[in-house]
Amino acid sequence: MPSDSEQEKKPIRYTDPVGDHEYDSLRKSRSELEATANKGKENSALARATDKDSAAQTWLRYSGIGLQMALLMILPTIGGWYLDQHQGTGPWGVLVGAVFGFAAGIYSVIATVNRAEKRDQQRKGKS
């Protein structure tokens, strides 16, 4: 009985009862499939890079919306507080500033989201 090392050295040979022509077509099919798979990998890498870019852009866009809303709510409230301190109007300056800021923030968010949706629809329409 041959040892394990001797068995590993000998290549295993298969005989083809049908003929070599089928092996050639199988090799060609396999190489075509491998080429297609490699092309798919390249396309998916490009898609992943595009997804990462669009994800970063989306993150920046929506974080900008949050910052915009926060500033639109805070600045009028601070302005109302300033009026209350220097004009002696009591809590009314802060209340009016807060309500005005809240309304401006909501309006700004809605307008920005609508513009982004229109832009996305135009991009999808062009693709």
FENGI-V142881 format. One record per backbone hydrogen bond with DSSP energy under -0.5 kcal/mol. NH is the residue of the N-H (numbers start at 1). CO is the residue of the C=O. If there is no record, write none. Layout:
nh={NH/NH}
co={CO/CO}
This chain:
nh={7/8/9/10/17/22/23/24/25/26/27/28/29/30/31/32/33/34/35/36/37/38/39/40/41/42/43/44/45/46/47/48/49/50/51/52/53/54/55/56/57/58/59/60/61/62/63/64/65/66/67/68/69/70/71/72/73/74/75/76/77/78/79/80/81/82/83/84/85/86/87/88/89/92/93/95/96/97/98/99/100/101/102/103/104/105/106/107/108/109/110/111/112/113/114/115/116/117/118/119/120/121/122/123/124/125/126/127}
co={3/4/5/6/15/19/19/20/21/22/23/24/25/26/27/28/29/30/31/32/33/34/35/36/37/38/39/40/41/42/43/44/45/46/47/48/49/50/51/52/53/54/55/56/57/58/59/60/61/62/63/64/65/66/67/68/69/70/71/72/73/74/75/76/77/78/79/80/81/82/83/84/83/89/90/91/92/93/94/95/96/97/98/99/100/101/102/103/104/105/106/107/108/109/110/111/112/113/114/115/116/117/118/119/120/121/122/123}
